[in-house]
């Protein structure tokens, strides 16, 4: 697969067209992760592909094309299934690592 962003542009446009036709958000059609942060105490993520690293101060989550790194204190995985996960703790930051 070409690494040139312009070479991948037609694929992105295909996802966008499919999302428009199906009246769905483009991120859902493309399988991209959806991250929701509630205050500084809870993080919810859809479309994850598992936990890569787990600790009380850092949790790395596989989002497919991106790693979602959550930093904070007393971080805990509260719930997880094949599609969603929930983290609790004091969230200090969220980083997207490509």
C-alpha positions in Angstrom: 0.0 0.0 0.0 1.4 3.4 -0.9 2.5 5.6 2.0 1.8 8.8 -0.1 -1.3 10.5 1.4 -2.4 11.6 -2.1 -2.4 8.0 -3.3 -4.8 7.0 -0.5 -7.1 10.0 -1.2 -9.5 8.0 -3.5 -10.1 5.5 -0.7 -11.0 8.2 1.8 -13.4 9.7 -0.7 -15.0 6.2 -1.1 -15.5 6.0 2.7 -17.0 9.5 2.7 -19.4 8.6 -0.2 -20.4 5.4 1.6 -21.1 7.4 4.8 -23.2 9.9 2.9 -25.2 7.2 1.1 -25.9 5.3 4.3 -26.4 8.5 6.3 -23.8 7.4 8.8 -20.8 9.3 10.3 -17.7 8.7 8.2 -15.7 7.5 11.3 -18.1 4.7 11.9 -18.0 3.5 8.3 -14.2 3.6 8.3 -14.0 1.7 11.6 -12.1 4.6 13.3 -12.1 4.7 17.1 -14.6 7.0 18.8 -13.4 8.5 22.1 -15.6 10.2 24.6 -14.3 11.8 27.7 -16.7 12.6 30.6 -15.2 15.3 32.8 -11.7 14.2 33.9 -12.9 10.9 35.5 -14.1 8.6 32.7 -13.1 7.7 29.1 -15.3 5.6 26.8 -14.0 4.2 23.5 -15.7 2.4 20.7 -14.0 0.5 17.9 -11.0 -0.5 19.9 -8.8 -3.4 19.1 -7.5 -4.2 22.5 -5.2 -3.0 25.2 -1.5 -2.6 24.3 -0.1 -1.5 27.7 -1.8 -1.2 31.1 -0.7 0.7 34.2 -2.1 3.0 36.8 -0.7 6.1 35.1 -0.7 5.1 31.4 -3.0 2.9 29.3 -2.3 2.4 25.6 -5.3 1.3 23.5 -5.1 -0.1 20.0 -7.4 2.0 17.7 -6.3 0.3 14.5 -4.5 3.1 12.6 -3.8 5.0 15.8 -2.8 4.2 19.4 -4.8 6.1 22.0 -2.6 6.8 25.0 -4.4 7.8 28.2 -2.3 9.4 31.0 -3.4 10.1 34.5 -3.6 8.7 38.0 -5.3 5.6 39.4 -6.4 4.6 35.9 -8.5 1.4 35.8 -10.2 -0.6 33.1 -13.8 -0.7 34.3 -15.5 -2.6 31.4 -14.5 -4.0 28.1 -16.1 -6.0 25.3 -15.2 -6.6 21.7 -16.5 -3.2 20.6 -16.2 -0.8 23.6 -14.2 -0.1 26.7 -14.5 2.2 29.7 -11.7 3.6 31.8 -12.0 5.4 35.2 -9.5 7.5 37.1 -8.1 11.0 37.0 -7.5 11.6 33.3 -4.7 14.1 32.8 -4.3 13.7 29.0 -5.2 11.8 25.9 -2.7 11.4 23.1 -3.2 10.0 19.6 0.0 8.2 18.4 0.2 7.5 14.7 
